[in-house]
Amino acid sequence: MNQIGLVGRLVREVELKKIGEDRVVINNTLAVAKRSKKENGPQADFIPIVAWGNVAKLMQLYCEKGHMIGVTGRIQSRSYINKEEETIFTVEMVVEEVYFLQNKKAEPITG
């Protein structure tokens, strides 16, 4: 079984990218608090996340950097070749559902 659920804060602004003519994706990182017995303040794990399609569109509409969200999905591993022609291996969470734990991002005031 490959299922995961996380609650954390988005590390970067949400940027929707078009892939081809009809696919959209968001790549971001979720800072997930972890318990620590150290006295040097809060600790976090930084989990790469990717969301496709309608989930990505919803995240773009309702989320911004620093927002607390809950996500469920699955872990995937993949590899790619970077500009220096090195093979990079990565593990990331594919978001299948998102839960908005804060209000919609503020709309700009015009006029």
C-alpha positions as CSV (number, residue, x, y, z in Angstrom):
1,M,0.0,0.0,0.0
2,N,1.4,3.4,-1.0
3,Q,-0.5,6.1,0.9
4,I,0.6,9.2,2.8
5,G,-1.1,12.1,4.6
6,L,0.8,15.2,5.7
7,V,0.0,18.6,7.3
8,G,2.4,21.4,6.8
9,R,3.2,24.8,5.3
10,L,4.0,25.6,1.7
11,V,7.6,26.8,1.3
12,R,7.2,28.7,-1.9
13,E,4.6,30.7,-3.8
14,V,2.3,28.4,-5.8
15,E,3.1,28.5,-9.5
16,L,0.9,26.7,-12.0
17,K,2.8,25.4,-15.0
18,K,1.3,24.2,-18.3
19,I,2.5,20.9,-19.7
20,G,1.4,20.6,-23.3
21,E,-2.0,22.0,-24.2
22,D,-4.2,20.4,-21.5
23,R,-2.1,19.4,-18.5
24,V,-1.1,21.6,-15.5
25,V,1.2,20.9,-12.6
26,I,2.4,22.4,-9.4
27,N,5.8,21.6,-7.8
28,N,6.4,22.8,-4.3
29,T,7.7,21.8,-0.9
30,L,5.8,21.2,2.3
31,A,7.5,22.0,5.6
32,V,6.1,19.4,8.1
33,A,6.8,20.1,11.8
34,K,8.5,17.3,13.7
35,R,8.9,16.7,17.3
36,S,12.4,17.5,18.6
37,K,14.0,17.0,22.0
38,K,16.6,19.6,21.1
39,E,16.2,23.1,22.6
40,N,17.1,25.0,19.5
41,G,13.6,25.7,18.3
42,P,11.1,24.0,16.0
43,Q,12.3,21.4,13.5
44,A,10.8,20.5,10.2
45,D,11.1,18.0,7.4
46,F,10.9,19.4,3.9
47,I,8.9,17.1,1.6
48,P,8.8,17.8,-2.2
49,I,5.2,17.6,-3.5
50,V,3.7,17.6,-7.0
51,A,0.0,18.1,-7.9
52,W,-1.6,17.7,-11.3
53,G,-4.9,18.8,-12.9
54,N,-7.8,20.0,-10.8
55,V,-5.9,19.6,-7.6
56,A,-3.1,21.9,-9.0
57,K,-5.7,24.4,-10.1
58,L,-7.4,24.4,-6.7
59,M,-4.0,24.9,-5.0
60,Q,-3.2,27.8,-7.3
61,L,-6.5,29.5,-6.4
62,Y,-6.5,29.0,-2.7
63,C,-2.9,28.7,-1.5
64,E,0.1,30.8,-1.1
65,K,3.5,30.6,0.5
66,G,3.3,29.9,4.3
67,H,-0.3,28.6,4.2
68,M,-1.0,25.5,6.3
69,I,-2.6,22.7,4.2
70,G,-3.3,19.0,4.6
71,V,-2.6,16.6,1.7
72,T,-3.1,13.0,1.0
73,G,-1.6,11.0,-1.8
74,R,1.3,8.6,-2.6
75,I,5.0,8.6,-2.8
76,Q,6.8,8.2,-6.1
77,S,10.4,8.0,-7.1
78,R,11.8,9.1,-10.4
79,S,15.0,10.1,-12.1
80,Y,15.9,12.7,-14.7
81,I,19.1,14.1,-16.3
82,N,20.0,17.7,-15.4
83,K,21.7,20.4,-17.4
84,E,25.1,19.0,-16.4
85,E,24.1,15.6,-17.8
86,E,24.0,14.0,-14.4
87,T,21.3,11.6,-13.4
88,I,19.3,12.9,-10.5
89,F,17.1,10.6,-8.4
90,T,14.3,12.1,-6.4
91,V,11.4,11.0,-4.1
92,E,8.3,13.2,-3.9
93,M,4.7,13.1,-2.8
94,V,2.0,13.1,-5.5
95,V,-0.9,15.0,-4.1
96,E,-4.3,13.4,-4.8
97,E,-6.4,15.5,-2.3
98,V,-5.8,18.8,-0.6
99,Y,-7.4,20.2,2.5
100,F,-7.3,24.0,3.0
101,L,-6.6,24.8,6.6
102,Q,-6.5,28.6,6.1
103,N,-8.8,31.0,4.3
104,K,-8.5,31.7,0.6
105,K,-5.5,33.9,-0.3
106,A,-6.2,37.6,-0.4
107,E,-7.4,39.1,-3.7
108,P,-5.5,42.2,-4.9
109,I,-7.4,45.5,-4.5
110,T,-7.7,47.4,-7.7
111,G,-9.1,50.8,-8.6
